[in-house]
Amino acid sequence: MAKLAGLAKNGMKLLRQELALAQRETIEKVTPAIRSSAMIVGGGVVAVYGVAYVLQAIVRLLATRMPPWLAYLVSGGALLTGGVVLAGRGSRQLKNLDLIPQKSIRSLKEDKEWLLRQIKSRRI
């Protein structure tokens, strides 16, 4: 009975260690996703202000050679294309991140096998 209690105690200790490992590994994997997301949002905010000024200059320049409505349409189409490309890059970066804590999963499987062997060896 004492052996079984010791096994349970060791199993709980092992489980706590594995959970701590999973937590650290998850944080390591989620941090790049948070950074990428912040870059996407920050880039979008800064780009909005910069684009507003550049767009106004481009429209005024184009309006000297074509009707103003067409100048706005051409400029807006170019901006829309740039925005779609930027959002696509950020989305691909997020999709390529592996957020599953592989080390922890592998370690938990090994621990499970060890615990099962310990239980089987105690049965007589």
N, C-alpha and C positions, 0 to 999 in steps of 0.2 A: 504494500500500500504506500509505503514511504517513497518507493521508487517511482510509483505513478504520480505522486504529488510533486516530486522533483522534476519529473518529465513535464508535467503541466506548468510548473513554474518556469522551466527553461523554455518551453514553447511560448509562453506569454512574453517572456523577455525577448525572444527571437522575433515574435510578431511586432512588438513595439519598435525594435530596431529596423525591421523591414518597412514599417509604416513611416519612420523617420527618413529612411533612404528614399522611399517613394515620394515623400513630400519635397525633399531636396532636389530630386531628379525632375519632378514636375515643375518646380520653380525655375530650374535651369532651362527647361524647354519652353516655358511660357514667356519668360523674359524677352527673348528675341521677337516673339509675336507681339508683345506689348510695344516694344520699340518700333517695330515695323508699322504698327497701327498708328502710333503717335507721329511717325514721320509722314504717313499718308495724310493725316488730319492737319498737321502743321504745314506741310507743303501746300495743301489745298487752301488754307487760310491766307498764307503769304502770297500764293499765286493769284488769288482773287484780287487783292489790292494792286499788285503789279500789272496784272492783265487789264484792269480797268483803265489805268493810265495809258498803257501801250495801245489798247484797243481804241481809245479815243483819238490818239495820234494817227493810227492807221486809218481809221474811218475818215478823219478829216483829210488825210492825204488822198485816199481813194475817191473821196467825194469831189475832188478837183477833176477827176477823169471819168466819173460815172455818176449816176443818180445816187443820192444819199441812201435810199433804201437798199440798193444793191451793195453799196459799200458796207452797210451794217450786216447784210446777209452773208457776204463773203467772210467778213471778220468773225462773225458768230460761228460759222461753220468750221473755220480753222480752230477756234477756241474749243468747240465741242469735240473735235477730233483729238486735240491735245489732252483734254480732260479724260476722255475714254482710254487713251493710251496710258496715262498716269494711273488711273484706277485699275486698269488691267495688270500693270506691273505689280502694284501693291497686293492685289488679289492673288497673283501667282506666287509671290513671296510667302504669303500666309498659307497657301495650299501646300507648299513644299516643306513646311515645318512639320516635323514628327513630334507630336505632343504626348505620345504614349510613353510612359516610363519603362522602357524595355529592360533595363538592368534590374529594376525592382521586380518586374514580372518574372524574369528568369530566376532571380534569387528566391522569390516566393515559391516557385515550382521546385527548386532544389530543396528548400526548407520543408516543403510538404513531403517530398520523397524521404528526406531524412527522418522526419517525424513518423511517417508510416513504417519505416524500417525499425525505428526505436520501439514503436508499439508492437509490431510483430515479434520482435526479439524478446519482449517482456512476456508474451503469451506462452504459456507452457501447458 
